[in-house]
């Protein structure tokens, strides 16, 4: 539940007025705030001075401002106040994908595929700049409302890079969620294929309602490294193929690029849309899955 406005400390000597606390991220608290000169609403993400020295973050600013894509949350600037520093980002009024999954239960197949396609389109944009996110998960996928419905936007691309740089100084990979980490991530290795593995886990979860592996961090590590993924037969054939490729243990056996995985999702979307266009109303996942065989 969001913190009431009266309990939120206002920023001194700032052009932003805090409206409410909306969450806690890896960098600190996240607020919804209004830019008083323009009246526009933004997200302010707190930067802990001890963990994230200003000089290191400033090196990332040119990179962050270069990321301009509908499916990537845009960095707007850095706000300095006498009491703290805040990253100014687009505010996504739809919350995050995790919250949507909890409130709606298992999403429809068509909606799940659209959101995953959005994520891959955003990833393709940033991967083209030779950047790896390293922490793709539903909590880092934010949602915006458009005339066409919800769109997914990846958050904290540059922040993940900064976090990993700081962790490298400590010889410790602090970034990443074990439930979504590719096998090589547990050994401190990563590539674009590591992000695609995480998208594969997220796709599995959206389609089936569960993640492929569960348990404590050590159990998750063992499963990602050694345990074969079992995909229910009720999952449509094309999606089983997509998930199987994305969740290969060896990076070279996964999709060769983000765009290749996106094309696989788009083909599945076309089949689903064709079924809807023909007024076909499946009574079960099994019946819909037959369309993919």
C-alpha positions as CSV (number, residue, x, y, z in Angstrom):
1,X,0.0,0.0,0.0
2,X,1.3,3.4,-0.9
3,X,2.4,5.7,1.9
4,X,0.0,8.6,2.6
5,X,1.2,12.0,1.3
6,X,1.3,13.5,4.8
7,X,3.8,10.9,5.9
8,X,6.2,11.5,3.0
9,X,9.0,14.0,3.7
10,X,9.0,16.7,1.0
11,X,12.2,17.6,-0.9
12,X,13.7,20.9,0.1
13,X,14.8,23.3,-2.5
14,X,13.4,21.1,-5.3
15,X,11.2,21.8,-8.3
16,X,9.5,18.5,-7.6
17,X,6.7,18.0,-5.0
18,X,6.4,14.4,-3.7
19,X,2.9,12.9,-4.0
20,X,3.4,9.5,-2.5
21,X,5.8,6.6,-1.9
22,X,5.2,4.0,-4.5
23,X,7.8,1.4,-3.8
24,X,11.3,0.4,-2.8
25,X,13.9,-0.5,-5.4
26,X,17.5,-1.7,-5.4
27,X,18.7,1.9,-5.1
28,X,16.3,3.1,-2.4
29,X,12.8,4.5,-2.2
30,X,10.7,5.4,-5.2
31,X,8.3,8.3,-5.2
32,X,5.6,9.6,-7.5
33,X,6.2,13.4,-7.8
34,X,4.9,16.3,-9.7
35,X,7.3,18.6,-11.6
36,X,5.8,21.9,-10.4
37,X,6.8,24.2,-13.3
38,X,5.2,21.8,-15.9
39,X,2.6,19.9,-13.9
40,X,3.9,16.6,-15.3
41,X,4.2,13.5,-13.1
42,X,7.5,11.6,-12.8
43,X,9.1,8.9,-10.8
44,X,11.9,9.9,-8.4
45,X,14.3,7.1,-7.5
46,X,16.5,7.8,-4.4
47,X,20.2,7.3,-4.8
48,X,22.1,6.3,-1.6
49,X,25.2,8.5,-1.5
50,X,27.3,5.9,0.2
51,X,26.4,3.0,-2.2
52,X,26.3,5.1,-5.4
53,X,28.9,7.9,-5.6
54,X,27.8,10.8,-7.8
55,X,30.9,10.7,-10.0
56,X,30.2,7.1,-11.0
57,X,26.5,7.8,-11.8
58,X,27.4,10.9,-13.9
59,X,29.4,8.6,-16.2
60,X,26.2,6.8,-17.0
61,X,24.1,9.8,-17.8
62,X,25.1,10.0,-21.4
63,X,24.2,6.4,-21.9
64,X,20.9,6.7,-20.0
65,X,19.7,9.6,-22.0
66,X,20.5,7.8,-25.3
67,X,17.9,5.1,-24.5
68,X,14.8,6.3,-26.3
69,X,12.3,3.6,-27.0
70,X,8.5,3.1,-26.3
71,X,9.3,-0.1,-24.4
72,X,12.1,1.3,-22.2
73,X,11.4,3.7,-19.3
74,X,13.1,7.0,-20.2
75,X,15.7,8.6,-17.9
76,X,14.8,12.3,-17.6
77,X,17.6,13.7,-15.4
78,X,19.2,13.8,-11.9
79,X,17.7,15.9,-9.1
80,X,20.1,17.2,-6.4
81,X,18.7,18.5,-3.1
82,X,20.4,19.4,0.2
83,X,19.1,16.1,1.7
84,X,19.6,13.7,-1.2
85,X,19.9,12.8,-4.9
86,X,17.1,11.4,-7.1
87,X,17.0,9.9,-10.6
88,X,14.1,11.3,-12.5
89,X,12.3,8.7,-14.7
90,X,9.1,8.4,-16.6
91,X,6.2,7.5,-14.3
92,X,4.3,4.4,-15.4
93,X,0.8,4.6,-14.0
94,X,0.0,0.9,-14.6
95,X,2.4,-0.3,-11.9
96,X,4.6,-3.3,-12.6
97,X,4.0,-6.7,-14.2
98,X,4.2,-8.6,-10.9
99,X,1.4,-6.5,-9.5
100,X,-0.7,-7.1,-12.6
101,X,-0.1,-10.8,-12.3
102,X,-1.2,-10.9,-8.7
103,X,-4.3,-8.8,-9.2
104,X,-5.5,-10.4,-12.4
105,X,-4.3,-14.0,-11.8
106,X,-3.1,-15.8,-14.9
107,X,-3.3,-13.4,-17.8
108,X,-4.8,-14.3,-21.1
109,X,-2.5,-15.9,-23.7
110,X,-2.9,-13.0,-26.1
111,X,-2.2,-10.4,-23.4
112,X,0.9,-12.4,-22.1
113,X,2.3,-12.6,-25.6
114,X,1.8,-8.9,-26.2
115,X,3.6,-7.9,-23.0
116,X,6.5,-10.3,-23.7
117,X,6.8,-8.9,-27.3
118,X,7.0,-5.4,-25.7
119,X,9.8,-6.6,-23.4
120,X,11.8,-8.1,-26.3
121,X,11.3,-5.0,-28.4
122,X,12.8,-2.9,-25.6
123,X,15.6,-5.4,-25.1
124,X,16.4,-5.4,-28.8
125,X,16.9,-1.6,-28.6
126,X,19.2,-1.7,-25.7
127,X,21.1,-4.9,-26.8
128,X,21.9,-3.0,-30.0
129,X,23.9,-0.7,-27.8
130,X,25.8,-3.6,-26.4
131,X,24.2,-3.3,-22.9
132,X,22.9,-6.3,-20.9
133,X,20.2,-5.7,-18.2
134,X,21.1,-8.7,-16.0
135,X,17.9,-8.4,-13.9
136,X,14.9,-9.0,-16.1
137,X,11.9,-10.0,-13.9
138,X,8.2,-9.0,-13.6
139,X,9.1,-6.4,-10.9
140,X,11.3,-4.6,-13.4
141,X,8.7,-4.5,-16.1
142,X,6.5,-1.4,-15.7
143,X,3.2,-0.8,-17.5
144,X,1.8,2.3,-19.2
145,X,-1.7,2.9,-20.4
146,X,-2.2,3.7,-24.1
147,X,-5.3,3.8,-26.4
148,X,-4.4,0.3,-27.5
149,X,-4.2,-1.0,-24.0
150,X,-1.3,-1.7,-21.6
151,X,2.3,-1.6,-22.9
152,X,5.3,-3.1,-21.1
153,X,8.4,-0.9,-20.5
154,X,11.7,-2.2,-19.1
155,X,13.0,-0.2,-16.2
156,X,16.5,0.4,-14.7
157,X,18.7,-0.6,-17.7
158,X,21.4,1.9,-16.9
159,X,20.9,1.4,-13.2
160,X,21.6,-2.3,-13.5
161,X,24.8,-1.5,-15.3
162,X,25.8,0.9,-12.6
163,X,24.9,-1.6,-9.8
164,X,27.1,-4.3,-11.5
165,X,30.0,-1.9,-11.9
166,X,29.9,-1.2,-8.2
167,X,29.5,-4.8,-7.3
168,X,32.5,-5.7,-9.5
169,X,34.6,-3.3,-7.3
170,X,33.7,-5.6,-4.4
171,X,34.2,-8.8,-6.3
172,X,30.5,-9.6,-5.8
173,X,27.7,-9.8,-8.3
174,X,24.9,-8.2,-6.2
175,X,22.5,-7.8,-9.1
176,X,20.1,-10.5,-10.2
177,X,17.2,-12.6,-9.0
178,X,17.9,-16.3,-8.7
179,X,14.5,-17.4,-10.0
180,X,15.2,-15.7,-13.3
181,X,19.0,-16.1,-13.6
182,X,20.6,-18.0,-16.4
183,X,23.0,-20.8,-15.4
184,X,26.1,-18.8,-16.3
185,X,25.0,-15.9,-14.1
186,X,25.7,-18.0,-11.0
187,X,29.4,-18.0,-12.1
188,X,29.5,-14.3,-12.7
189,X,29.2,-14.7,-16.5
190,X,26.6,-13.0,-18.7
191,X,25.7,-12.1,-22.2
192,X,22.7,-11.0,-24.2
193,X,21.6,-14.6,-24.0
194,X,21.3,-14.3,-20.2
195,X,18.6,-11.7,-20.6
196,X,16.8,-13.9,-23.1
197,X,16.9,-16.8,-20.6
198,X,15.2,-14.5,-18.0
199,X,12.5,-13.5,-20.6
200,X,12.0,-17.3,-21.1
201,X,11.4,-17.8,-17.4
202,X,9.0,-14.9,-17.4
203,X,7.1,-16.3,-20.5
204,X,6.9,-19.7,-18.8
205,X,5.4,-18.0,-15.7
206,X,2.9,-16.0,-17.7
207,X,1.7,-19.0,-19.7
208,X,1.6,-21.6,-16.9
209,X,1.0,-19.5,-13.8
210,X,4.2,-20.8,-12.2
211,X,8.0,-20.5,-12.7
212,X,9.9,-23.5,-14.0
213,X,11.9,-23.8,-10.8
214,X,11.2,-22.9,-7.2
215,X,12.9,-23.1,-3.8
216,X,15.7,-21.4,-1.9
217,X,18.5,-19.6,-3.7
218,X,20.8,-22.7,-3.5
219,X,18.0,-24.9,-4.8
220,X,17.3,-22.5,-7.6
221,X,20.9,-22.4,-8.6
222,X,21.1,-26.2,-8.7
223,X,17.9,-26.4,-10.8
224,X,19.0,-23.8,-13.3
225,X,22.3,-25.5,-13.7
226,X,21.2,-29.1,-13.8
227,X,17.5,-29.7,-14.0
228,X,15.6,-30.0,-17.3
229,X,12.6,-27.7,-17.8
230,X,9.3,-29.5,-17.9
231,X,6.7,-27.6,-20.0
232,X,3.1,-28.7,-19.6
233,X,1.5,-30.3,-22.7
234,X,-1.3,-27.8,-22.4
235,X,1.1,-25.0,-23.5
236,X,0.7,-24.4,-27.3
237,X,3.4,-26.1,-29.4
238,X,5.0,-22.9,-30.8
239,X,5.3,-21.5,-27.3
240,X,6.8,-24.8,-26.0
241,X,9.4,-24.5,-28.7
242,X,10.1,-20.8,-27.9
243,X,10.4,-21.5,-24.1
244,X,12.6,-24.6,-24.7
245,X,15.0,-22.6,-26.8
246,X,15.1,-19.6,-24.5
247,X,15.8,-21.9,-21.4
248,X,18.7,-23.9,-22.9
249,X,21.5,-24.3,-20.3
250,X,24.2,-23.3,-22.7
251,X,24.0,-19.7,-24.0
252,X,25.0,-20.7,-27.6
253,X,21.9,-23.0,-27.8
254,X,19.5,-20.2,-27.1
255,X,18.2,-17.7,-29.6
256,X,21.0,-16.0,-31.5
257,X,19.5,-12.6,-30.9
258,X,16.7,-10.7,-29.2
259,X,15.1,-10.1,-32.6
260,X,15.0,-13.8,-33.3
261,X,13.2,-14.5,-30.1
262,X,10.8,-11.6,-30.8
263,X,10.0,-13.1,-34.3
264,X,9.1,-16.4,-32.6
265,X,6.7,-14.6,-30.2
266,X,5.2,-12.6,-33.1
267,X,4.4,-15.8,-35.0
268,X,2.6,-17.2,-32.0
269,X,0.7,-13.9,-31.7
270,X,-0.4,-14.2,-35.3
271,X,-1.9,-17.6,-34.7
272,X,-3.7,-16.4,-31.6
273,X,-5.1,-13.3,-33.4
274,X,-6.2,-15.5,-36.4
275,X,-8.1,-17.7,-34.0
276,X,-9.8,-14.7,-32.5
277,X,-10.5,-13.2,-35.9
278,X,-12.3,-16.4,-36.9
279,X,-14.5,-16.1,-33.8
280,X,-13.1,-19.2,-32.4
281,X,-13.8,-19.4,-28.7
282,X,-11.7,-22.2,-27.1
283,X,-13.2,-23.8,-24.0
284,X,-9.8,-24.8,-22.6
285,X,-6.1,-24.3,-23.0
286,X,-5.9,-27.8,-24.6
287,X,-8.3,-26.7,-27.4
288,X,-6.3,-23.5,-28.0
289,X,-3.1,-25.5,-28.0
290,X,-4.3,-27.6,-30.8
291,X,-4.1,-24.5,-33.1
292,X,-0.3,-24.6,-32.7
293,X,0.2,-28.2,-33.8
